Amino acid sequence: MIHESIEDFAAALPPMRAIAGLDLGEKTIGVAVSDGFLSVATPLETIRRKKFGVDASALLAILEKRSIGGIVLGLPRNMDGTEGPRCQKTRAFARNLRGLTDLPITFWDERLSTVAAERALLEADTTRKRRSEVIDHVAAGYILQGALDRLAHLKRSGSA
């Protein structure tokens, strides 16, 4: 099921299961995963996109192997908060994925996640070639960590 609010998503999550964060691009899907306590996001890998069926198969294999309990998709809003064509593509991907899995799915505002990932990789003195190989799943890590931090806040405040 697709949950528009992080609160609804939190309520739908199974206990003690990791969740995955996705940075959906035109050519790649960056994948990050959390720990079972939903506290730390770890960049995992980048899937090279082909067509939806192939992409979904690769993604679902990762999710099953890691016993993932939910999916957070980065939503690429415009800087003014509006949704453009990239958001529509992300929402369509989520709808198509929903047909293949029962895992709860939600969205997380990903504005500037790639910029933050690029900055972190530059500060780590990563080569240009290596940055291009890892930027997508590092950005997925930033997306997922933002959602995990919000989930932790909800848990502390008793909302989830």
Secondary structure as GFF3:
##gff-version 3
##sequence-region A 1 160
A	DSSP	beta_strand	2	3	.	.	.	ID=ss1
A	DSSP	alpha_helix	6	12	.	.	.	ID=ss2
A	DSSP	beta_strand	20	24	.	.	.	ID=ss3
A	DSSP	beta_strand	28	34	.	.	.	ID=ss4
A	DSSP	beta_strand	41	48	.	.	.	ID=ss5
A	DSSP	alpha_helix	52	65	.	.	.	ID=ss6
A	DSSP	beta_strand	71	75	.	.	.	ID=ss7
A	DSSP	alpha_helix	85	98	.	.	.	ID=ss8
A	DSSP	beta_strand	105	109	.	.	.	ID=ss9
A	DSSP	alpha_helix	113	123	.	.	.	ID=ss10
A	DSSP	alpha_helix	128	157	.	.	.	ID=ss11
###
